[in-house]
Amino acid sequence: MSDEGGCNWRESFLHSLIGYETPRLVKVHNVTLGLVMRFSQLMVIAYVISYAIVYERGYQVLSSSGNVCKDVVR
């Protein structure tokens, strides 16, 4: 077995560990699509604020403690 084959195997393994792919970004200039995107973002934010926080009072949720541990120091 030659050393050259081992280096290629190690090199490809190293590249598979540290390598990554990034998606290509495309800017779309479409008014309708832009309005749909911003409207959907606004609906998600409105849901979080109105239902999850205000209606369900998610900011006031408290949990009760299950066990109590008492330690006496002498």
N, C-alpha and C positions, 0 to 999 in steps of 0.2 A: 504494500500500500504506500503510495507516495504522499509526501508531506503536502504537496500542492492540493490534492483532493481534500485533505483535512482542513486546510485554510479556507477553501471555498465553503465547506460545510459550516465551519465556525463563523465565517463572515456572513453567510446567509441567515444563520440562526441569530446573530447579533442584529442584523438589519430587521429581522422579523420582530425582535423584542423592542427596538427603539424606533422603528419606522411607523409612520402613520400617514393616512390620507386625509386630505381636506377637500370639501366640496367646492365646486366652482360657484362663485356668487354672480348673479345676473340681476341687474337693475331693470325693472320693468316700468315703463312709463305708460300706465293705463289708469285713468281716473276712476273707472268703475271698480277695478280690482283693488285699488288703493283705498277707496271708501269702504269696501266690504271688509278689508283687513282691519282698518281702524275701527269700524263699527263692532266687529267681533272682539277686538281688544277692549273696547269700552264696555261691552256686555259682560265680559269676564270680570273686569274691575268692579262694575256695578254689582254683580252677584256677590263677590267677596265682601264688599262693603255692606250691602243691604241685608243679605240673608245670613251669611256666615258670621258676621260680626254683630250687627244690630239686632236682627230677629232672634237668632239663637243665643245671643249674648255670649259669644265665644271668648270675648275678652274677660268675662267674669267667671269662667269655669274654674272651680277649685276641686282638688282631689283630697279625699280624707286619708289620713295616715292609717295604715293597716296594723302595724305593730308599734309598741312603745318599748324602748330599752332604757332601763334605769341603771346607773352605775354609781356606786357609793365609794367615795375616796376617803380613806382614813389617814 
